[in-house]
């Protein structure tokens, strides 16, 4: 009985004690947030595994994923904020229909 207990894999759980709340608030780049959110969308790993990998709180992974999903339509809106930035980076003009 005790031999089987030693060979079992123990699941790693995340508790509040695992995080240092006394340290200053961190700020993350938008590229980092996008990377984490896209990885959460892939569903290869759980939010807890992603949080442990990047040393952030699991709630933050879910929050960034939801923010990405809520704002994804803005990427495709013509003359929207993201579209204008896209035009600046690609140095193109607004597409014309029929030509």
GUVEXPA-271884 format. One record per residue (C-alpha): x, y, z. Coordinates in pm, 1 decimal. Layout:
<pts>
<pt east="X" north="Y" up="Z"/>
...
</pts>
This chain:
<pts>
<pt east="0.0" north="0.0" up="0.0"/>
<pt east="271.7" north="248.5" up="90.1"/>
<pt east="477.1" north="154.6" up="-216.4"/>
<pt east="192.1" north="255.7" up="-447.9"/>
<pt east="161.9" north="588.8" up="-268.8"/>
<pt east="525.7" north="672.1" up="-338.3"/>
<pt east="489.1" north="613.2" up="-713.4"/>
<pt east="181.0" north="834.1" up="-751.7"/>
<pt east="221.1" north="1172.9" up="-913.5"/>
<pt east="105.6" north="1452.8" up="-689.3"/>
<pt east="-75.8" north="1733.6" up="-866.3"/>
<pt east="73.5" north="2077.8" up="-809.0"/>
<pt east="-186.2" north="2316.6" up="-671.7"/>
<pt east="-152.1" north="2693.3" up="-662.4"/>
<pt east="-224.7" north="2868.1" up="-334.5"/>
<pt east="-207.2" north="3230.5" up="-232.1"/>
<pt east="102.8" north="3147.1" up="-28.9"/>
<pt east="284.5" north="3066.6" up="-354.5"/>
<pt east="278.5" north="3431.5" up="-457.7"/>
<pt east="459.0" north="3721.8" up="-297.1"/>
<pt east="191.5" north="3988.2" up="-263.2"/>
<pt east="427.8" north="4222.3" up="-78.8"/>
<pt east="635.7" north="4296.9" up="-388.8"/>
<pt east="555.5" north="4593.4" up="-609.2"/>
<pt east="300.0" north="4563.6" up="-885.3"/>
<pt east="449.0" north="4431.9" up="-1201.9"/>
<pt east="380.0" north="4577.4" up="-1541.2"/>
<pt east="379.7" north="4351.7" up="-1843.7"/>
<pt east="432.3" north="4441.8" up="-2206.4"/>
<pt east="149.6" north="4399.3" up="-2451.7"/>
<pt east="358.7" north="4140.9" up="-2640.1"/>
<pt east="390.9" north="3931.9" up="-2323.5"/>
<pt east="17.0" north="3956.1" up="-2253.5"/>
<pt east="-61.3" north="3852.4" up="-2610.5"/>
<pt east="177.2" north="3557.6" up="-2588.7"/>
<pt east="15.7" north="3433.2" up="-2267.4"/>
<pt east="-339.2" north="3489.0" up="-2398.6"/>
<pt east="-267.7" north="3306.3" up="-2725.1"/>
<pt east="-114.8" north="3016.2" up="-2537.5"/>
<pt east="-427.4" north="2998.6" up="-2320.7"/>
<pt east="-643.5" north="2994.4" up="-2635.3"/>
<pt east="-457.4" north="2692.8" up="-2773.1"/>
<pt east="-590.6" north="2477.3" up="-2484.9"/>
<pt east="-269.1" north="2271.9" up="-2476.9"/>
<pt east="-213.0" north="2355.1" up="-2109.7"/>
<pt east="-433.3" north="2454.6" up="-1819.7"/>
<pt east="-437.2" north="2812.5" up="-1695.6"/>
<pt east="-253.1" north="2698.4" up="-1385.0"/>
<pt east="26.7" north="2540.9" up="-1588.5"/>
<pt east="62.5" north="2855.6" up="-1797.3"/>
<pt east="63.9" north="3070.4" up="-1483.8"/>
<pt east="337.5" north="2859.7" up="-1326.8"/>
<pt east="541.2" north="2873.2" up="-1647.1"/>
<pt east="532.2" north="3254.2" up="-1661.6"/>
<pt east="523.5" north="3313.5" up="-1282.5"/>
<pt east="192.8" north="3500.6" up="-1287.6"/>
<pt east="-137.7" north="3443.9" up="-1112.5"/>
<pt east="-379.5" north="3203.0" up="-1290.6"/>
<pt east="-652.8" north="3466.7" up="-1278.4"/>
<pt east="-427.9" north="3694.2" up="-1484.7"/>
<pt east="-408.5" north="3429.8" up="-1758.8"/>
<pt east="-787.4" north="3408.7" up="-1771.4"/>
<pt east="-823.8" north="3787.6" up="-1764.0"/>
<pt east="-585.7" north="3839.8" up="-2058.8"/>
<pt east="-751.4" north="3558.7" up="-2254.6"/>
<pt east="-1096.1" north="3714.9" up="-2203.4"/>
<pt east="-961.4" north="4057.4" up="-2298.5"/>
<pt east="-824.6" north="3912.7" up="-2622.1"/>
<pt east="-1152.0" north="3739.3" up="-2703.8"/>
<pt east="-1360.0" north="4049.4" up="-2626.5"/>
<pt east="-1147.3" north="4275.0" up="-2846.0"/>
<pt east="-1063.1" north="4045.6" up="-3135.9"/>
<pt east="-1327.9" north="4199.6" up="-3361.9"/>
<pt east="-1156.0" north="4538.2" up="-3341.6"/>
<pt east="-862.3" north="4396.5" up="-3535.6"/>
<pt east="-1077.5" north="4359.4" up="-3846.2"/>
<pt east="-1274.2" north="4684.6" up="-3826.5"/>
<pt east="-1178.0" north="4920.5" up="-4109.1"/>
<pt east="-1066.6" north="5258.3" up="-3973.3"/>
<pt east="-1064.7" north="5114.8" up="-3621.1"/>
<pt east="-768.4" north="5181.7" up="-3389.0"/>
<pt east="-589.7" north="4856.9" up="-3469.6"/>
<pt east="-650.9" north="4889.2" up="-3842.3"/>
<pt east="-494.9" north="5236.4" up="-3848.0"/>
<pt east="-186.7" north="5104.7" up="-3669.9"/>
<pt east="-174.5" north="4818.3" up="-3919.2"/>
<pt east="-182.5" north="5066.3" up="-4207.2"/>
<pt east="100.9" north="5267.5" up="-4057.9"/>
<pt east="316.9" north="4957.4" up="-4023.0"/>
<pt east="242.5" north="4824.7" up="-4369.7"/>
<pt east="250.4" north="5170.8" up="-4532.4"/>
<pt east="-57.0" north="5099.0" up="-4745.1"/>
<pt east="-383.1" north="5277.3" up="-4808.9"/>
<pt east="-741.0" north="5172.8" up="-4739.6"/>
<pt east="-845.2" north="4896.0" up="-4980.4"/>
<pt east="-1076.2" north="5003.7" up="-5263.1"/>
<pt east="-1361.2" north="4780.1" up="-5364.3"/>
<pt east="-1392.4" north="4667.4" up="-5725.0"/>
<pt east="-1047.0" north="4773.2" up="-5839.7"/>
</pts>
